[in-house]
Amino acid sequence: MKMDELQKAIEDITYENKKIPKTAFQVIRANREEAIPYLRRAVARARSEGDKLEEGYQLHFYAVYLLGELQDQESFPELIRLVSLPEETVEYLLGDCVTDGLADILYNTYNGDLELLKRSIEDKNIGEFVRSAMLLTMAQLYEDGRIAEQEWKDFLRKNVHTGDTYNNLYNELGLTICRCHFVEMLPDIRYMLDRGLMDEMYMGKYDSCVDAMFFYGDAEPFCRTPMDAIENLKHWSMFADGPEGGEDAADRLEASNQNGAGKKEAEDFFEMLRAAEREMNKPVSKKKIGRNDPCPCGSGKKYKFCCMNKQGEPIDLIESLPERQKWLRRYPYTGMERVAGRVYLEDYFDQESIEIDKILYLGLMHRPGFIWNRNRQAEEKRAREYLCLAYRRCAKKMEAEQICSLAEYDEKYSIHYRSGEWVNKLLSLLKANNDNRLYHEVQKWAQAGGLLEGDKKRKQEV
């Protein structure tokens, strides 16, 4: 009776099914040892027949998820062979599984063959999204302590420098480096961005990557374990009883539009946009700071011992302290409290260079907002004033430390931006504002620091 029940469960998932096969999955779970051979054979058949596999056959698709849930390590090599087929064939066999589950599946079936995983990631004949999923699997192994840190860094760096054209793998390499907080590999991220290997739409520009490097939040693990095949699949639109509604979704949408629901959805959408706009443009509340309150500058001292009696700084003429703090929320943490094992900007840069970088960040970092409400003139004025202030502080620091070139300054103190990026931006803003005196002053300083010529040479090299 038990085998008959299992046989029926296998039959129920052999071909396309418009409903999530929960009962079949439960039977397979309850009969793990007896079910696994069927699942392995389905994967082997799909790998052998490829895109010649009969249309509608679906057992191999469910099998890869179930083998992951059942953590069948013996299936790992066959799964690697399956997803190493030509990209179009893998798409035919597995569809969105590659980007929605494959990393978890490979991680939960991993059999300890690290060299197989490495070779597969480095194999340029394998699809880029498959290699990305494999990289996530390896990243989770590092997080588990199953790969030594130096070995992992060496592997990442090796793959960074083997590319010559855009590939999603490099997006995943950049994100993985940041999530592992390998600060010394920021030049490798810069290398990929400079050469167009990474898509700026994926993580943002280099300044956003720096923020990600020092960010510690409630990040999801690279891979989940244990995994639940039904949980992985229940949101897929292929199932009529899933949240997307399968083929019936379009019919329901058309019916809702005919009933006037579409108009209400549009109104709700625009109200959501208006609410988001109000939140972004919400004025910073000004509250009285008590003498014994912590100083809002973030020094950790009491207000009366810090900024209470200080005269206004030039930066306060650009934006108030609360307004600056609002736009520095994504900036890496620079407070007094520390958590063991985390990296901080102060571990790599002095306080003065961090303060200069914050000024640059306030002037250059993209501030979200709706295009129809943007005041370009005000934005350019704010950026120009911040960059002018950064120029003066940077020039003062270089003079005090006898730094002869901006390249040397960048090597020691560049955090979010290279000198070429912000100085050229400042020059363009000064020129647009017809500030000829300051334009020529900054231009002369930049030329003396070898910047303009060096920046041109760097662009040619890239």
N, C-alpha and C positions, 0 to 999 in steps of 0.2 A: 504493500500500500504506500509505503514511504517513497519507493522509487517511482511509483506511478504518479504520485503527487509532484515529485521533482521533475519528472519527464514532462508533465503538463505545464509546469512553471517555465521550463526551458522553451517549450513550444509557444507559450504565450508571449515570449520576448524575442522570438526568432524573426518575426516580420513586423513591419510598421504597425504602431498602435497609437490611436489618437488619445488614449487615456494613459495616465501614469500607471505602470504595472506594479502597484504597491504590493498586491497579494503575491505575485510571482517573486518579487524581490524578497519578501519575508520568508517564503518557502526556501529560497536559495540560501538565505542567511542561516536558516535553521538546519540546513544540510550542507554545510561548508565543504567538507572533505569530498562528498560525492559530487557536488556541483562544480568545483574548480576545474576538473578535467574537461567538462563541456565548454567552460568559458575559455580555457586555454586553446582548445581546438578551434573555437570561433575566431579568436585573434589570429591564430596561425593560418586559417583559411583566408581571412581578409588580407593578410600580408602576402600570401601566395598568389591570390587572384587579382588583387589590386582593384583597378577601375573596371575590371571585367566581372566583378562580383555581381550576382543577379540583383536587379533593381528591387527595392523593397526589403531586402535581407537586412536585418537590423541587430542580430544577435551579437556581432562583434562590437557594436557601439555600446550596448548595455554591458557587455563583458568587461570592457576596459574600466568602466566605473565600478563594477562589482569587484573586480580583482583588486582595485585600489582599496575599496572598503574592507575587503577580506584580507588585505595586506599580504597577498601571495607573492613572496619574493622570487619564487622560481619563474614567474612570468615576466620579470623585469627585462631580461635580454630580448624576449620576443616582442614586448611592447616597444622597446627601443628600435628594433628592426621595423616594426609596423610604422612608427611615426617618422622613420628615416626614408620612407619611400618618397618619390617625387612630390613636390608641394601640391600639385593639382590632384594627385591620387589621394593624398592624406585629406585634402579638403572634401573629396568625394566620399571617403570612408567615414570621416569623423566630424566634419563640419566645424562648428564653433567649439567643439571639445578642446581644440588646440589652445584657445585663449580662455576657456571657461572650464577648467578642471584638470588639464593635462599635468600641470606642475604638481598638483596634489596627488594625482594617480601615480606618477613616477616616484614621488617622495615616499608614498606609502607602500610601494612595491620594491623600493631600492634594496639591492642584495649585497651591497658593499663593494661592487665593482666600480670604483671611482675612475679608473682609467677609461672604461667604456663611456662613462658619462662625459669625461673631459674630451675624448676623441670626438664624440658626437657633437658637442657644443662647437668644436673647432672645425667641423666638417661643413664647408660652404655649400655642399650639394644638398644639405638638409634645409628645409624651409626656415626662414628667419624667425617665425613665431614659435615653431617647435624648439629651436635652439634657445629662444628666450625662456620658454617654459623649463627647459633643462637647466638653464642658469639659475632660475628661482629654486629649483630642487637642490642644486649645489649650495646656494646661499643658505637655505634652511639647514643643510648639513653642517655648514660652518657655524650657524647660530647654535646648533646643538652641541658644538664642541667636537664634532667628528672630523673636522678638517682644521689643521693648524692655521693660525692667522697668517703667517708668512707665506705658506703655500697658497692660501686663498688670494692674498694680495698679488703674488707673482702671477697667478693664473689670470686674474682680472687685468693686470697691466699688460700681459702678453697679448690678450685678446683686444685690448684697446688699440694697440699699435699694429694690428694686422689688417686693418680695414682701409679702403680707399674710396668707398662710396656709401651713401646712406643705407642703413639697415636697422630694423627694429631692435636687433640685438644690442646695438650701441645705446639706444634709449634705456634698455634694461640694465646695461652695464653702468651707465651714469647713475640711475636711481639706486642700484644695489650698492655702489660705492658710497653714496650719501647715507643710505639707511644703515650701513655698517660703520659710518662715522670715521672713515679713513681720510683724515684731513690732509695727510701728505699726498693723497692722490687727486687733490683738486687740480693740479696741473694737467692730469690725464683727462679730466672732464673738460678743461679749457681746450686741450688738444682736439677732442672730438667735436666740440662746438665750433672751433675755428675752421675746421675742415668740412663742416656740414655733415658729419657722420651722425650726429644727434639731431632730432627735430625739436626746435625751440618750443613748439606747441605741446610737447610732451612734459617737460619739466620747467619750461621757461628759459630765460637767458641765464648767463653765468651767475648773476646776482641771486636769482632764485635758487640755483643749485647750492650756493654758499649757505643760504638760509636753511635749506633742507639738510645740509651736512651737520648743522648744529641743533637741529630740531629734535626734541624728545617728546613725543606725544603717545597717544594710545594707538600705535601703529599695528595693523594686522600682521600676523606672522607671514613669512614668505610662502609657507605651505601649511595646510591644516591637517592635523591628525588627531584622532581618527577621523575618517571622512564618512559621510553618509550619502550613498548614491542617490537616494530619493531626494534629499535636501539639495544636492547638486543639480538635479534635473527638473525639479518641480516648477521652476520659473520659465522653462523653455516654452516658446510659443508653439512648438510642435504638438503640445498636448492641449486638448480642448478643455480639460479640467484644471489647467494651470492658470496662474494669474493673468497671462497674456491672452488666454482664450482660444488658442489655435486658429483654425480656419473660420471660426464663428466670430472672431474679433471684428473683422471688417463689416460683417452684417450688423453687429450690435452698434458699431460706430455710425453706420449709415442711418440706422433706426433712431439713434439718439439725436442726430442732426435734424431729421425730419420732425422730431418731437420738440424742437427748439432747445434741446440740451446743449447743442453746439454753441449757440449764442451765449449761454450762461458760462460755458467753459472758457470762451474767449474773454468774457468780462472778468472772470476769476483770474485768468492769466495776467491781464493788464493791471488788475488790482495788486497781484503779487509783485509785478514790476514796480508799481508805485510804492509799495511797502518797502521793497528793497532799496529803492532810491531814497526814501525818507531815512532809512537806517544808515545808509552810506553818508548822507549829508547832515546827519543829526549833529547839532552843535555840541561841542564839548562843554559839559556843565562846569561852571566855575564855583568851587566851594572854598570857604575860608580855611586856611591852613593854620592849625594851632602851633604855638611855639614849641611844644613838645612832641608834635607829630613827626613821623618819618619824613625827611625832606623829599619832595616829589622828584628831585633830580636822580634819585636812585642810589645815592651814595651810601645809604644805610645809617647816616647820622641823623640826629634830631635837626629839625628845621632851624632852630635858633642857633645851632652851632655850624650851620652850613650856608644856605642861600638867603636866609631871612634879611640880612643886612647888606647883601651884595647889590651893587648897582646893576641895572639891566645890561645884559650882554648884547652884542650886535645881532646874535641869532634870534633874540627875542623880538627884534623889529620885523623879522620875516614871518614867524609864527610863534604863538604862545607855547609855553612848555606843555600844557595839556594837549594842545593840538599836535605837537611834535610826537608826544608819547603815543597818541592815537595811531599815527602813521608808522611808528617804530614797533608796533606790536609783533610784526613778523621778523623783526631783526633778532639775531641770536641773543640769547639771554646774557646780560652782563651785570647782574646783581651780585649781592654778597653771599647768598646761600649757594652751597655746592652739594652735588650728589656724587658720591663715590662712583668712579668708573665712567663718568661722562666727560666729554671734551668741551672746553670753553674757549672763546676767542682770546681771553687773557692768558691762556696757555701758550699762545703763539705770537701775540702782538702786545705792544705796550699801550697804556691807556690813551696816550696822545694820538697815536695812529688810529685807534678805535674811534675816538671822538671825531677825527677828520673823516673817517669812513662813514660815520653816522650822518654827517653833514652831506656827504655825497649821496648817500642813500635817500635822504629826504628830498634831494634835488632831482634824482634820476629814477628812483624806483617807481614803476607804474602804479598809479593810484586808480582803483576801479571806479567806474562811473558810467552813466549812460551818455552816449555820444551827443544826443540832442540837447544835453544840459551842460556840456563842457564849455568852459571859458578859456579858450586857447591863450588869449592875451595874459590873463591872470596866471595860468600855469607856466607860461614861459617866463614871466616876471619872477615868480617864485623860484623856478629852477635857476635862473640867472643869478639871483641874489645868493642862493645856497652855494652855487659853484664859485662865485666870486669870493665868498667867505672861505671855502675850501682851498682855493688858490692861495689866499694870503697865509693861511695856517700851514699849508704844505710848504710854501716858499720859506716861511720862518723856520720850520723844522729842518728843512734841508740845509739852510744856512747855519743853524745851531750845531748840526751834526756833521757839517762839512761834506754833505752828500753832493757829489759833482754832477750826477746825471739822474734824470727821471727813471731811467732803466734800473739804476741802483736803488732808487726809492721804491720802485715797484717790487723788486726782489725782496726787500726787507719788510715793506709795510703795506703793499697792495692787498686789500681784502676782497671787497665786492667788485671793484672797478680798477682797470689799468689806467694809467695817466693818459694814454692816448684817447681813451673813450671819453673821459670827462673834460679834458682840456679842449679837445676838438669840438665837443658840444658847447662848451663855454664860448669859444671863439665864434661859433656860428650864431649864438644868441646875442653876443655883443655886436656883431656885425649887423644883425637884423634890427637891433635897437639903435644903430648909428652911434654907438659909444666908441668912437675912434681912438680916443686917448687910451682907454683901458684895453681895447682890442690890441693895439700895438705893444702895450706893456706886457700883456700875457703872451703874445706871439713871440716877443723878444726873449722872455723868460723860458718859454718852451723850446725855442731854438737853441738857447744856451745850454739847456739840459739835454740836447740831442734828441728831443722828442719827435718833432715833426718829420725829420729825416728818418729817424729810426722807426717810427710808426709806418711810414710809407714802405720802408724796406720789409717790415714784418708782413704787411699785407701782400707784397709781391711774393714772399716766401710761401705764404699760405695758398 
